[in-house]
Amino acid sequence: MAGRRVAPALLIACFVTSSVVAARAADPHAVLELFTSQGCSSCPPADRLVGQLANDPSLIALSIPIDYWDYLGWRDTLANPAHSARQRAYARARGDGQVYTPQIVVNGATDALGSDQGSVERAIVQANHKAGVMSLPVLVSVSNGAVNVNVASADKVQGPAEVWLCPLAKSVAVTIGRGENRGRTITYHNVVRNWVKLGSLSGTQASWSVPISQIKTDGIDAAAVMVQEGTRERPGIILGAAYTPLQ
């Protein structure tokens, strides 16, 4: 398979401790969501690229494994139906119907072929020209056995916005037994393992505290927080974000 694997049109239509880590502000200027699959032979270059981008402190690069290629002969061990639904929701919100792997969505605003670094860089510039993108300060810290989140006053935010905590596994190596990547061992970076809605913004400063014991499963050792316009069903731009290791 060359370039990318495009999801079938039918699928497009369906919605399917006491240790302390210092608080981190909204230093990153872009959140990159890579929709990837262990069953897609075009994805490994994108998976490697996300591994490189994850080392850049100005970026929050996430792997979001989807499940709609499982029928090709290999069931993705990291996939979540909610990830596939999120990708389709982005396509509906953009109005272009583009659902494929490897696809990177930048700041909830624009997309790019995930294996093309130049296209990703151009998408970052394009997304950051949109008003409000990554404009809201977000602080996240780890102390007293909890992830603590503080979001600055959002009185200038237009419309609804939601705050999401994403527990992450920073590095997961998977040996693939069947399908297009049969026999390969691929490492996935900052893999989103769950979506925890902390709440909705009402215009005032808000804060939350989540016990690590509630989210630390499936090899989770980091977390990202995103403040995003819109709703889960129709996501908009990302207003602010932060990332922290859990240990």
ZAMIMAR-791344 format. One line per field, with one value per residue: y negated, z, x negated of N, C-alpha, C in turn; residue in one letter. Coordinates in pm, whole numbers, m for minus. Example, Ala and Ser with C-alpha at 12.3 -4.5 7.8 and 13.67 -1.06 7.14 Angstrom:
n_yy <- (569, 225)
n_zz <- (780, 708)
n_xx <- (m1319, m1285)
ca_yy <- (450, 106)
ca_zz <- (780, 714)
ca_xx <- (m1230, m1367)
c_yy <- (330, m3)
c_zz <- (780, 787)
c_xx <- (m1320, m1290)
aa <- (A, S)
//
This chain:
n_yy <- (117, m216, m547, m625, m474, m472, m508, m310, m444, m382, m350, m608, m739, m642, m683, m598, m884, m1008, m1150, m1438, m1621, m1898, m2176, m2228, m2455, m2600, m2568, m2425, m2462, m2320, m2048, m1724, m1472, m1152, m932, m600, m258, 80, 255, 134, 85, m151, m301, m271, m456, m699, m644, m634, m898, m1038, m949, m1089, m1356, m1365, m1420, m1688, m1970, m2172, m2060, m1844, m1528, m1270, m927, m767, m494, m329, m119, m29, 112, 368, 591, 675, 877, 859, 782, 479, 419, 200, 42, m158, m187, m443, m606, m579, m688, m951, m1036, m1027, m1215, m1447, m1461, m1511, m1758, m1918, m1895, m1764, m1489, m1328, m1046, m849, m643, m683, m951, m1279, m1502, m1840, m2048, m2023, m2145, m2122, m1883, m1635, m1423, m1169, m1062, m1243, m1475, m1743, m1820, m1799, m1998, m2224, m2213, m2269, m2539, m2644, m2576, m2725, m2980, m3018, m3183, m3184, m2932, m2728, m2923, m2941, m2933, m2641, m2450, m2171, m1941, m1696, m1566, m1449, m1205, m1256, m1386, m1716, m1975, m2293, m2542, m2846, m3147, m3142, m3340, m3462, m3267, m3143, m2989, m2636, m2442, m2174, m1991, m1762, m1476, m1275, m970, m831, m594, m607, m469, m191, 122, 337, 656, 770, 1011, 1089, 987, 679, 580, 800, 982, 766, 554, 284, m36, m237, m569, m780, m680, m710, m591, m617, m829, m1087, m1286, m1590, m1809, m2086, m2412, m2717, m2978, m3083, m3054, m2723, m2412, m2081, m1764, m1453, m1131, m939, m667, m604, m617, m491, m244, 21, m23, m296, m597, m869, m1180, m1376, m1689, m1842, m2128, m2186, m2334, m2302, m1983, m1632, m1500, m1683, m1805, m2095, m2354, m2320, m2477, m2499, m2317, m2068, m1866, m1592, m1378, m1093, m1006)
n_zz <- (0, m89, 15, 155, 339, 266, 438, 389, 223, 351, 612, 676, 697, 927, 1284, 1428, 4397, 4592, 4476, 4302, 4016, 3839, 3767, 3440, 3179, 2911, 2701, 2460, 2107, 1937, 1900, 1792, 1644, 1561, 1362, 1339, 1246, 1327, 1126, 887, 620, 535, 756, 940, 876, 957, 1225, 1317, 1268, 1447, 1682, 1669, 1668, 1916, 2088, 2078, 2266, 2204, 2091, 2123, 2059, 1963, 1950, 1805, 1789, 1552, 1477, 1241, 1040, 1129, 1017, 814, 877, 1102, 1434, 1581, 1863, 2026, 1961, 1977, 1967, 2014, 1920, 1642, 1607, 1684, 1481, 1259, 1344, 1333, 1054, 973, 1097, 964, 714, 491, 469, 489, 586, 680, 700, 731, 920, 1032, 1257, 1321, 1592, 1605, 1382, 1114, 867, 777, 573, 759, 737, 606, 670, 591, 506, 747, 897, 751, 795, 1067, 1072, 920, 1082, 1311, 1233, 1271, 1459, 1810, 1843, 2050, 2248, 2511, 2839, 3001, 3286, 3419, 3673, 3880, 4187, 4525, 4462, 4254, 3941, 3863, 3730, 3583, 3430, 3264, 3284, 3062, 2936, 2690, 2511, 2248, 2238, 2324, 2512, 2588, 2839, 2835, 2966, 2877, 2936, 2882, 2718, 2697, 2532, 2332, 2225, 1964, 1836, 1532, 1413, 1189, 875, 686, 799, 890, 1093, 1165, 1417, 1576, 1719, 1912, 2003, 2278, 2321, 2319, 2567, 2683, 2727, 2932, 3038, 3188, 3230, 3132, 3000, 3151, 3122, 3339, 3543, 3594, 3771, 3828, 3993, 3959, 4081, 4043, 4062, 3945, 3674, 3600, 3426, 3186, 3114, 3141, 3164, 3140, 3073, 2885, 2854, 2708, 2595, 2423, 2167, 2096, 2085, 2178, 1967, 1762, 1723, 1770, 1728, 1910, 2207, 2407, 2568, 2754, 2878, 3071, 3234, 3444, 3636)
n_xx <- (m85, m64, m131, 143, 412, 746, 1048, 1345, 1636, 1874, 1798, 1722, 1961, 2067, 2101, 1959, m85, m291, m488, m611, m549, m654, m440, m309, m287, m89, m286, m326, m265, m115, 110, 90, 269, 237, 400, 389, 301, 236, 279, 223, 18, m92, m131, m359, m583, m466, m420, m683, m757, m592, m710, m951, m859, m742, m945, m981, m941, m765, m549, m264, m245, m41, 59, 332, 490, 697, 989, 1107, 978, 949, 1068, 907, 733, 577, 621, 609, 418, 422, 629, 931, 1277, 1378, 1179, 1192, 1444, 1392, 1221, 1394, 1577, 1425, 1393, 1655, 1695, 1508, 1612, 1518, 1513, 1287, 1135, 882, 586, 233, 346, 300, 439, 429, 428, 702, 802, 710, 590, 340, 130, m1, m259, m411, m631, m674, m418, m282, m411, m335, m63, m51, m127, 86, 309, 256, 310, 573, 819, 797, 680, 489, 470, 540, 428, 312, 257, 92, 22, m144, m86, m76, 41, 218, 345, 342, 530, 551, 734, 722, 922, 1191, 1337, 1343, 1396, 1586, 1895, 1962, 1720, 1499, 1318, 1062, 899, 633, 511, 190, m28, m362, m543, m499, m572, m485, m450, m351, m133, 15, 167, 106, m130, m265, m490, m643, m782, m658, m691, m485, m398, m323, m57, 287, 493, 735, 1026, 1106, 1354, 1327, 1484, 1700, 1633, 1726, 1667, 1534, 1236, 1119, 1071, 946, 898, 760, 736, 443, 459, 699, 661, 427, 360, 302, 32, m4, m181, m195, m23, 208, 372, 648, 817, 1102, 1292, 1644, 1809, 1794, 1917, 1900, 1624, 1416, 1169, 859, 814, 627, 360, 179, m93, m215, m451, m381, m545)
ca_yy <- (0, m336, m675, m620, m386, m551, m431, m298, m549, m339, m376, m751, m784, m589, m736, m481, m858, m1136, m1218, m1562, m1667, m2042, m2218, m2260, m2551, m2577, m2600, m2371, m2541, m2232, m1911, m1640, m1345, m1058, m818, m497, m121, 187, 328, 46, 88, m289, m372, m273, m581, m800, m609, m678, m1044, m1082, m926, m1201, m1479, m1359, m1473, m1833, m2023, m2266, m1980, m1727, m1433, m1157, m816, m735, m377, m307, 22, 8, 204, 497, 701, 713, 995, 839, 697, 383, 444, 73, m36, m189, m240, m587, m675, m583, m784, m1085, m1069, m1056, m1341, m1553, m1469, m1579, m1898, m1987, m1891, m1708, m1344, m1261, m952, m758, m623, m758, m1089, m1363, m1621, m1939, m2145, m2007, m2240, m2083, m1750, m1613, m1286, m1154, m1022, m1352, m1576, m1875, m1849, m1820, m2131, m2325, m2208, m2339, m2683, m2675, m2567, m2831, m3106, m3026, m3257, m3109, m2806, m2719, m3055, m2934, m2870, m2520, m2401, m2035, m1898, m1569, m1575, m1382, m1093, m1301, m1478, m1840, m2052, m2426, m2610, m2989, m3200, m3125, m3431, m3502, m3150, m3148, m2859, m2533, m2386, m2062, m1965, m1618, m1418, m1155, m888, m790, m504, m680, m384, m55, 202, 442, 749, 792, 1149, 1112, 867, 611, 559, 928, 1005, 643, 499, 140, m109, m345, m670, m859, m614, m744, m468, m645, m969, m1120, m1422, m1655, m1899, m2188, m2546, m2809, m3114, m3117, m2964, m2595, m2319, m1945, m1676, m1314, m1036, m859, m529, m586, m618, m427, m106, 40, m80, m442, m664, m1011, m1228, m1503, m1757, m1926, m2208, m2185, m2389, m2208, m1866, m1506, m1466, m1781, m1874, m2213, m2381, m2301, m2609, m2491, m2180, m2048, m1725, m1565, m1238, m1061, m964)
ca_zz <- (0, m97, 51, 267, 321, 285, 493, 299, 239, 448, 745, 698, 732, 1058, 1402, 1507, 4469, 4655, 4398, 4247, 3886, 3832, 3679, 3304, 3120, 2771, 2616, 2324, 2013, 1851, 1936, 1672, 1669, 1451, 1352, 1286, 1262, 1312, 1005, 772, 581, 513, 884, 1016, 867, 1039, 1365, 1347, 1271, 1575, 1783, 1662, 1707, 2059, 2162, 2063, 2374, 2153, 2033, 2193, 1951, 2018, 1863, 1832, 1704, 1512, 1468, 1123, 952, 1195, 933, 712, 917, 1229, 1526, 1645, 2007, 2098, 1903, 2058, 1879, 2036, 1835, 1507, 1612, 1689, 1348, 1173, 1389, 1274, 911, 961, 1137, 855, 597, 374, 466, 476, 693, 625, 781, 855, 913, 1149, 1275, 1391, 1672, 1579, 1280, 978, 866, 686, 563, 878, 708, 530, 769, 535, 510, 887, 937, 688, 862, 1194, 1042, 877, 1196, 1408, 1184, 1309, 1584, 1932, 1853, 2151, 2311, 2649, 2927, 3073, 3376, 3471, 3766, 3948, 4327, 4622, 4401, 4166, 3830, 3892, 3607, 3599, 3304, 3286, 3249, 2920, 2909, 2550, 2428, 2188, 2230, 2422, 2507, 2680, 2889, 2830, 3014, 2801, 2988, 2771, 2730, 2620, 2430, 2330, 2112, 1930, 1730, 1457, 1368, 1062, 802, 600, 871, 952, 1124, 1205, 1551, 1559, 1845, 1909, 2099, 2340, 2279, 2400, 2613, 2734, 2723, 3055, 3032, 3317, 3242, 3029, 3044, 3165, 3113, 3453, 3569, 3644, 3809, 3857, 4047, 3928, 4140, 3945, 4074, 3860, 3532, 3573, 3381, 3047, 3092, 3138, 3238, 3108, 3048, 2814, 2879, 2595, 2601, 2283, 2132, 2044, 2163, 2130, 1839, 1662, 1784, 1703, 1748, 2043, 2265, 2492, 2601, 2834, 2884, 3186, 3275, 3571, 3732)
ca_xx <- (0, m145, m70, 236, 527, 867, 1158, 1459, 1738, 1974, 1747, 1720, 2094, 2106, 2034, 1926, m197, m323, m590, m563, m598, m628, m332, m350, m195, m53, m400, m316, m184, m35, 145, 96, 338, 215, 491, 301, 350, 137, 312, 203, m124, m138, m139, m485, m660, m399, m445, m820, m758, m534, m812, m1045, m791, m711, m1060, m980, m856, m664, m442, m209, m219, 34, 101, 472, 515, 836, 1022, 1186, 905, 930, 1119, 808, 656, 507, 697, 518, 419, 431, 739, 1047, 1382, 1393, 1082, 1249, 1554, 1335, 1170, 1508, 1637, 1342, 1424, 1784, 1680, 1437, 1698, 1450, 1530, 1158, 1101, 782, 465, 215, 393, 273, 521, 349, 503, 844, 843, 675, 532, 227, 81, m83, m396, m474, m667, m651, m274, m246, m461, m249, 68, m67, m121, 222, 400, 229, 364, 713, 837, 823, 607, 384, 461, 586, 329, 351, 154, 112, m83, m122, m127, 10, 113, 325, 319, 413, 547, 607, 757, 743, 1053, 1224, 1448, 1345, 1427, 1719, 1962, 1923, 1585, 1486, 1183, 1039, 774, 599, 402, 103, m143, m462, m608, m444, m622, m389, m487, m227, m139, 86, 203, 9, m256, m299, m630, m712, m762, m643, m677, m388, m440, m215, 67, 404, 557, 870, 1069, 1176, 1405, 1321, 1599, 1719, 1596, 1838, 1616, 1451, 1124, 1167, 966, 986, 795, 796, 642, 369, 505, 816, 626, 299, 371, 259, m100, 4, m288, m191, 113, 226, 499, 687, 940, 1143, 1422, 1741, 1847, 1736, 1979, 1859, 1509, 1363, 1027, 804, 789, 511, 325, 58, m140, m301, m474, m319, m648)
c_yy <- (m123, m456, m666, m518, m464, m462, m424, m404, m511, m370, m525, m799, m740, m659, m623, m521, m986, m1211, m1338, m1589, m1813, m2073, m2260, m2348, m2517, m2624, m2545, m2459, m2452, m2098, m1834, m1507, m1256, m943, m710, m359, m22, 266, 249, 39, m51, m362, m373, m398, m693, m773, m652, m830, m1097, m1058, m1038, m1330, m1482, m1413, m1625, m1893, m2123, m2194, m1878, m1632, m1306, m1053, m775, m618, m353, m157, 64, 90, 343, 614, 749, 829, 980, 741, 608, 394, 316, m9, m52, m243, m389, m666, m687, m684, m927, m1127, m1104, m1187, m1460, m1572, m1540, m1727, m1979, m1995, m1829, m1556, m1265, m1178, m850, m738, m622, m904, m1161, m1481, m1716, m2040, m2141, m2084, m2196, m1948, m1741, m1464, m1265, m1116, m1131, m1468, m1717, m1914, m1875, m1959, m2241, m2328, m2279, m2489, m2724, m2677, m2684, m2969, m3123, m3092, m3163, m2981, m2818, m2853, m3053, m2865, m2751, m2478, m2260, m1999, m1764, m1583, m1502, m1275, m1132, m1385, m1600, m1928, m2187, m2493, m2756, m3030, m3195, m3218, m3477, m3386, m3160, m3008, m2759, m2488, m2279, m2043, m1814, m1582, m1287, m1082, m827, m681, m562, m598, m242, 15, 318, 526, 795, 927, 1177, 979, 803, 589, 686, 941, 883, 612, 348, 76, m228, m439, m752, m808, m653, m615, m491, m794, m996, m1265, m1482, m1749, m1991, m2323, m2636, m2954, m3155, m3018, m2836, m2504, m2185, m1869, m1533, m1221, m951, m715, m501, m574, m535, m278, m99, m25, m231, m504, m813, m1050, m1358, m1557, m1847, m2000, m2230, m2245, m2279, m2096, m1743, m1471, m1562, m1863, m1990, m2229, m2350, m2436, m2612, m2347, m2178, m1898, m1709, m1416, m1217, m1015, m1020)
c_zz <- (0, m52, 172, 236, 360, 336, 394, 328, 343, 588, 775, 746, 871, 1171, 1495, 1655, 4530, 4580, 4330, 4113, 3873, 3735, 3544, 3240, 2974, 2679, 2475, 2235, 1919, 1917, 1806, 1710, 1547, 1461, 1272, 1310, 1244, 1184, 877, 738, 553, 643, 952, 998, 950, 1187, 1407, 1357, 1402, 1689, 1786, 1712, 1856, 2145, 2156, 2170, 2327, 2093, 2134, 2083, 2009, 1911, 1904, 1742, 1679, 1487, 1336, 1020, 1014, 1107, 831, 754, 1046, 1313, 1601, 1796, 2090, 2058, 2002, 1963, 1895, 1951, 1692, 1501, 1613, 1551, 1254, 1213, 1336, 1126, 888, 993, 1028, 730, 475, 365, 462, 600, 634, 727, 689, 837, 1043, 1146, 1366, 1460, 1644, 1459, 1138, 983, 763, 682, 672, 855, 636, 625, 717, 540, 652, 933, 876, 754, 998, 1173, 1005, 996, 1292, 1359, 1222, 1446, 1700, 1949, 1955, 2221, 2460, 2736, 3003, 3158, 3420, 3559, 3826, 4090, 4414, 4558, 4307, 4052, 3854, 3768, 3640, 3463, 3333, 3245, 3099, 2879, 2765, 2455, 2378, 2181, 2332, 2403, 2616, 2718, 2901, 2885, 2939, 2869, 2872, 2813, 2639, 2510, 2442, 2206, 2089, 1816, 1662, 1387, 1234, 993, 727, 666, 940, 971, 1169, 1352, 1539, 1697, 1825, 2026, 2147, 2295, 2374, 2436, 2663, 2717, 2848, 3045, 3172, 3337, 3123, 3085, 3048, 3161, 3227, 3465, 3632, 3678, 3845, 3917, 4028, 3992, 4033, 3947, 3983, 3712, 3499, 3548, 3240, 3017, 3089, 3223, 3205, 3087, 2969, 2850, 2759, 2629, 2457, 2265, 2083, 2141, 2108, 1991, 1727, 1719, 1699, 1730, 1892, 2095, 2352, 2530, 2687, 2844, 3009, 3197, 3411, 3676, 3693)
c_xx <- (m89, m65, 19, 343, 651, 978, 1273, 1564, 1841, 1927, 1747, 1856, 2136, 2033, 1996, 1900, m227, m431, m528, m628, m559, m516, m386, m244, m169, m165, m385, m229, m105, m12, 163, 160, 319, 313, 418, 360, 236, 161, 289, 55, m179, m167, m276, m570, m599, m421, m585, m827, m700, m633, m915, m981, m759, m825, m1068, m888, m753, m544, m391, m164, m160, 62, 242, 512, 664, 861, 1086, 1110, 889, 973, 1017, 720, 580, 588, 600, 531, 435, 554, 855, 1155, 1404, 1295, 1135, 1363, 1501, 1285, 1285, 1576, 1557, 1377, 1557, 1772, 1609, 1524, 1635, 1462, 1401, 1126, 1005, 670, 344, 256, 358, 369, 445, 439, 653, 894, 817, 605, 421, 195, m24, m226, m475, m506, m644, m505, m227, m290, m375, m112, 62, m56, 20, 318, 381, 269, 510, 725, 866, 743, 493, 361, 492, 482, 387, 232, 189, m6, m45, m174, m27, 99, 223, 270, 406, 413, 609, 617, 791, 883, 1076, 1336, 1454, 1376, 1570, 1779, 1911, 1779, 1575, 1339, 1165, 902, 751, 485, 324, 5, m250, m526, m554, m496, m527, m447, m360, m234, m75, 110, 87, m126, m305, m450, m707, m684, m767, m624, m584, m416, m322, m78, 181, 477, 699, 899, 1151, 1223, 1405, 1438, 1608, 1681, 1719, 1793, 1526, 1335, 1177, 1050, 1027, 868, 842, 695, 574, 417, 624, 781, 503, 317, 313, 125, m103, m106, m298, m45, 107, 363, 526, 815, 982, 1281, 1514, 1771, 1778, 1790, 1938, 1743, 1461, 1215, 986, 758, 665, 484, 199, 31, m225, m329, m408, m419, m782)
aa <- (M, A, G, R, R, V, A, P, A, L, L, I, A, C, F, V, T, S, S, V, V, A, A, R, A, A, D, P, H, A, V, L, E, L, F, T, S, Q, G, C, S, S, C, P, P, A, D, R, L, V, G, Q, L, A, N, D, P, S, L, I, A, L, S, I, P, I, D, Y, W, D, Y, L, G, W, R, D, T, L, A, N, P, A, H, S, A, R, Q, R, A, Y, A, R, A, R, G, D, G, Q, V, Y, T, P, Q, I, V, V, N, G, A, T, D, A, L, G, S, D, Q, G, S, V, E, R, A, I, V, Q, A, N, H, K, A, G, V, M, S, L, P, V, L, V, S, V, S, N, G, A, V, N, V, N, V, A, S, A, D, K, V, Q, G, P, A, E, V, W, L, C, P, L, A, K, S, V, A, V, T, I, G, R, G, E, N, R, G, R, T, I, T, Y, H, N, V, V, R, N, W, V, K, L, G, S, L, S, G, T, Q, A, S, W, S, V, P, I, S, Q, I, K, T, D, G, I, D, A, A, A, V, M, V, Q, E, G, T, R, E, R, P, G, I, I, L, G, A, A, Y, T, P, L, Q)
//
